Amino acid sequence: MKKIIYLSFLSILLGSCSPLTIDSNASGSQLIKNNTKFRINLPEDHRTGYTWQLNDDYDKSILDHTNTVWEGNSNGVFFYFTSSKKGTTTLNFKSRKHDNINALKSITIEVFEH
């Protein structure tokens, strides 16, 4: 009985862990294990009218974009991904308001087998 309780507690604990956060200001390729959930945080203040958007030009066979969540003016926006297979792709983001582009950001992700 103790073993069942311990395993249940361990699965809840591991299942509730937040995904790995990639530093959006880091240089070089970001190394991610295959089948890993991760997120990229970009600063976004809705009072300016500018919002970050993910370009659709990355390799979707390597990464699965699962969600985008705005966490408020102080936390910005989180882009959630899961790595699907080994390979390298670049995520391109743009901060825009209507047709005006305020900033560009590129992050290269390299997925490796564990």
WOJOSUL-V813424 format. One record per backbone hydrogen bond with DSSP energy under -1.0 kcal/mol. NH is the residue of the N-H (numbers start at 1). CO is the residue of the C=O. E is the energy in kcal/mol with one decimal. If there is no record, write none. Layout:
nh->(NH,NH)
co->(CO,CO)
e->(E,E)
This chain:
nh->(5,6,7,8,9,10,11,12,13,14,15,16,20,22,26,30,32,34,38,39,40,42,48,51,53,55,62,63,64,66,67,69,71,76,77,78,79,80,81,82,83,84,87,89,91,93,94,95,96,97,100,102,103,105,107,109,110,111,112)
co->(1,2,3,4,5,6,7,8,9,10,11,12,37,39,23,108,110,112,81,20,79,77,45,96,94,92,59,59,82,80,80,78,76,72,42,69,40,67,38,64,36,62,111,109,107,105,53,103,51,100,97,95,95,93,91,89,30,87,32)
e->(-2.2,-2.7,-2.6,-2.4,-2.6,-2.6,-2.3,-2.0,-2.5,-2.6,-2.1,-1.4,-1.5,-3.2,-1.4,-2.9,-2.5,-2.2,-2.5,-2.7,-2.2,-2.6,-2.0,-2.4,-2.2,-3.4,-1.4,-1.7,-2.7,-1.8,-1.3,-2.7,-3.5,-2.7,-2.7,-3.1,-2.6,-3.3,-3.1,-1.7,-2.3,-3.7,-1.8,-2.2,-3.3,-3.4,-2.2,-2.8,-2.6,-2.5,-2.4,-3.3,-1.1,-2.3,-2.6,-3.2,-2.8,-3.3,-2.3)
